[in-house]
Amino acid sequence: MTKKINIAVVGVGRWGVHLLRNFLEHPQAEVVAVIEPNVERLAEVKQQYHLDDGVLLTSEWKAIEQMTGLEAVVIATPASTHYSLIANALRWGYHVLAEKPLTLNLAECRELCQLAEKQQRQLIVDHTYLFHPAVERGKAVVQAGQLGDLRYGYATRTHLGPVRQDVDALWDLAIHDIAIFNSWLNHIPVKVQATGTVWLQPRVGGDEGEKELIEATSPSLENQGLADLVWVTLTYPNNFQAYIHLCWLNADKQRRLGVVGSLGSLIFDEMSTTSPLTLLHGEFERQGNRFIPVNQRQQMLEIETGEPLRRVCEHFMRCVLEKTPSDVSSGWVGTQLVQILAALTESLHKGGTLVFMDANES
């Protein structure tokens, strides 16, 4: 008989409901509880997914503390709540799949990873892009040297909302592209830099209750509000640099990332109507003092089909069933990404100061 893993899903908002759907459809998962503070949302989810009366629906987190047979918890709640929820789940003996970022604090991330190891439980972060078939294929292309000598990378992640009120555009958007660059290059940055601008949610203050609205631009964003526009520079070993443009008030929606090498460029474009992954071949041939483009052609790369989030859920189940830590998106990978975001935040608040990464911290 195939073993099933009993799972509780915590948070069924915009993203959590997709996690719930995938675990309900997984042949080796048994969703036994759904925890959601909004009781109206609980009722909607019960009806939408035809949950039977055997599934515990509750707004109380501690209802699952000693739940018989429960083995794993899926957490899709605001990042500010992650630390306490994940720590409790691990102490109660449950495996954990957590929405990104792991937490908003580097020390807390490290503590959770150490706790998972102590409890001999799996802690995996839902960095969905690391399971995207196009990202997986792109990594293989880069690592195989098909781009030649790597020159630089760039990414744009822009749209018109949603505008977050708990974190800025850096924490909301950058983690995806940083994760992809880290994966493709098989390195983390050695130094980082960020600048930004605040328009929509400046710090509010003033005497006698008056509101002081500040439009903040570089050199410093510290205490001046949530940045709507952020420019990021990541410097990797061998001086490879990646530039990222992040903005949530730009109607020109883009989800595009590229790596440029001496033999061509690899483009991951989620908005493409033809193929999300394109290899643009092309290099220079020197003739005297002139550089002539040669070997130019465009290659649409075939990628496997499959929903990336479904792959995340399958990976989590496999790690739990086989009792093996994730080699793709473990808690330690999530910690590295939070470390990079924390360093970028320091740079952003100091007007673009270059911040060097401490490899011993992650």
N, C-alpha and C positions, 0 to 999 in steps of 0.2 A: 504494500500500500504506500502511495506517495505521501511523504511527510508534508504537513502544512504548517505554516508559521502564522500564529495568531498576532494580529497587528491592530494597534490603535492609531487613528489619525487625529492629530491635534491641530485644529484650524482648518476650516473649509471655506476660505475666502476665494479670491480670484485665482490663486495658484493651488491652494490646498485641495480644491475640488477636483483638479486634474490628477493630483496624486491619489486621491480617493478613488477616482474612476479607474486608474491603472491598477491599483492593488485589488479592487473588486474583480477585475478581469484576469488577474494573474492566477494560473491554475494551482500554485502552491501557497498562495496567500489567503488568509481568512480574516477579513476585517470584523473584529469583535466589538469595537468601540469607536465612537466619534465624539470628540470633545470640542465644543465650540461655545464661546461665551454668549453669542447671540442666539437665543432660543428660537427665534423666528427662522433663522437660517438653518438650524437643526431640522425643523419641520420641513422646510423646503427640500433639503438634501434627502431626507427620508423618503419623501414622495418622488423626487426626481430619480433616485436610484433604487427605488422599490426595496428599501432595507426592511428586513423582517424584524419581528419583535425580539429576536435573539441578539440583535446588535444594540449594545448600550449606547444611548444618546444622552449626553450630559453636558452641562456647562461647568461642571466642577472638575478641575484638573486632578485633585487627589482621589477621585473616585476609582482611578486605575492603579493606585499605589500597590495594592495587594490583590490585584485581579487574577484569579486562578487561570493558569494556562497562557497568560499574555507573555509574549517573547520580544516584541519589537514595537517601537513607537516612531511615528512619522510626524515631524514638527514643522508646520507651515504657518507660523505666527510672526508678528513683527520682530525684527532683529533685536530690538531692545529687550525682548522677553526670552531670548534664546538661552542665555547662560543658566538661569535658574531652572528652566524646564528641562534642558539637556542634562544638567547636573543631577537633578532629581531622578530622571529616567534611568541614568546610568547607575546611580546608587541603589535604585530599586531592582537593578539587574536586567534592564532591558537594552537591546540593541537600538541604535538611533540613526535615523536618516533625517537630516535637518536641512531646511531651506537655506540658501545662501543669504548673507554671509554667515559664517559660523557664529560669531558674535561681533560686537562693535569694539572689542577691546582685546588687544594682543595677549595680555597676561591671562585673561579668561580663556582664550582659545587654547593656550598651552596647558592650562590646568585641566580643561575638559579632555584633551588628548591623553594626558597622563592618567586621568581618572578612568577613561575607557580601557587603557592598557592594564591598569590595576584590577579592574573588574572583569577583564577578559571579555569585553563586549565590543562589537563593531560600532564605530562612529564614522559615518559617511556624510559628506556634504553634497547637496544637490546643485553641483555646478553643471547644469544641463548641457552647455556647449561642449564640454569635454566628451560627451557621448553622441554628439551630432555626427552623422556619417560623413558629412563634408569636412568637418574638422579632423576626424580620424584619418580620412584619405589625404587631407592637406599635410598632416604631420608626416605621413609616409613619404610624400613627395619631397618635402623639405629635408627630412633626415636622409633620404637617398641621394641627396646632392644634385637633384635635377635642376635646381636654380643656379648652380655654380657657386661662386663666392657670394655670400649674402652681403647685401649693401645696407638696406634699411627697411623699416616697416611702417605702415600707417593704417589708421582705422578711423571711421566716422560712425558715431551712434547718435543720431538726432531724431527728434519727433516733436509733436505738439501735445505734450502731456503724456501720461499723467504726471502732475507735479507733486512731489512728495513734501510732507511737512515735518518729517522726522529726520531725514538725511538730505544732503545736497546731491547735485547731479553726479558728482564724483563717486560717492558711495552707492548711488542708485544704478549707475550705468557702467562704470569703468571696469568692474570686476570681470565682466564677460570677455572683453577684449584682452585684458591682462592675462586671463586664464588661457586664452587661445595662443597668444604670443609665447607664454611660458612653455606651453605644450609643444608647439611647433619647433621652438629653439632648444628645448630640453634644458633650459636654464632659467634662473630668476634674475631680475635686474641687479646691478651692482650699485646704481645710483638713480635717483628719480627727481623729477621737477614738475611743478604744477602752478598754473596761474588761472585766474577766473574772474567772473563778473557776477554781481548780484543785481537783479532787477525786481523780481516779483515779491520776494519775502525778505526785505531788509530788517535789520534789528530795529525793534520799536522801543523808544524810551522818551525822555523829555521831562521837563519840570511841570508840576501841577497837572499831571495827567495828560499833557500834550504829547502827541505822537511825533517823534522825530524820525522821518523817513530818510534813509541813507542809501544812495545809489553807490555801491562800492565797486571799485575796480582795483586792479593791481596798483600799488605794490603790495598791499596787505588786505586780507579778508578776515582776519581774526576778529571775532565778536561783531561782525558786520552783516550777518545773515547767511542764508543758504544760497550757495552759488548755483546759478542757472546755466552758466556756460563755463566749461573747464577745458583747458588745454594741458595735455599731459605729455611728458617726454620720459621714456624709459631707456636707460642705457644698460645694455647687456655686456657680458664678457666679449672681448675682441672688438669693443666699441660699436657694436651693432646698436642702432637707435630706432625706437618705435615711437611714433607720434600719434596721439589719440585726441580726437575732437568730440566733445560730449556736450549735448545741449537738449533740454526738454521744452524749449519754447521756439523751436524751429519747425515750420510747417513742411520743410523739405525732409521727409522721413528717409533716413539712410541707415543701413546695417551693412557696412562694407569694410573689409579688412584685406590688406595686401602685404606681401613680402616680396621685395625686389632683390634680384641677384644678377650676377654677371651674364647669365644665360637666359634670363627671362623673369617674369613676374607671376606670382600665384595670387589669384583674387577669390576671396570668399564673399559673395554678395547674396544675402538672404532675400533681397528684393528683386533679384533677377527673375525674369519670366521664362528664361531658357534653361540655365543651369546655375546652381549656387556656387559651383567651383570651376574656375577657368584657369588654365595654364597658358599664359601668353609667352610664346617662345620669341626670342630675339636677342641679338648681341651686336657688338660693334666690330667691324674689321677696319684696321688702320691702313690708310693709304696716304703715305707722306704725312702731312700735317692735318689730314682730314679723317673723320670717323664716320664710316659708312654702315648703316643698319643692314644686317644680313640675317638669314634664317628666321624670318618673321612668319609666324603662323599662330593661329588660335586653336586651342584644344579644349573642348568641353569635357571635363572629366566625369566619368560615370561613378556614381556613388550608390551605396546600398540604400534600400528603402527602410523606413521604420521611424516611428516617432522617437525623438531623442529622450523625452521624459520616460517613455516606456522602457528604454534601454537603461536609464538610471534605476528604475524600480527593479528590473531584472538583475542588474548588477548588485544591488543591495541584497536581494533575496539570495543570490549565489554566495555572496560573502558571508551571510548569516548561516546558510545551510552547510557551507564548506568550512566555516570557522576560519576564514582567511581575511586579513586586512585588505582594504581596497588598494590596488596599485594605480588607480586613476584619480580618485577624488576622496581620499581619506581625510580625517580631521586635520592631519598635519599639512596636507595640501591646502585646505581651507585656511589654516593658520598662516601659511606663507602669503596667501593673497591678502589677508587682513593686515599682515605686517607691511606689505607694499602700500595698501591704502592708507595706513596710518602714517607712513613716511610721506606719501603724497599730500596728505592733509597738513602735515607739518610744513611742507614746502608751500602749499597754497596759503596758509595763514601767515607765512613770512614773506609773501610777495614773490614767490618763485625761487627761493633759495634752494640750491642744490643740496639734496639730502642723500648721504651715503648709507647703503644698506649694511647691516651687521649680519653676516651669514650665521653667526652663532646664536642669534635671537630666535630664529624660526625652529 
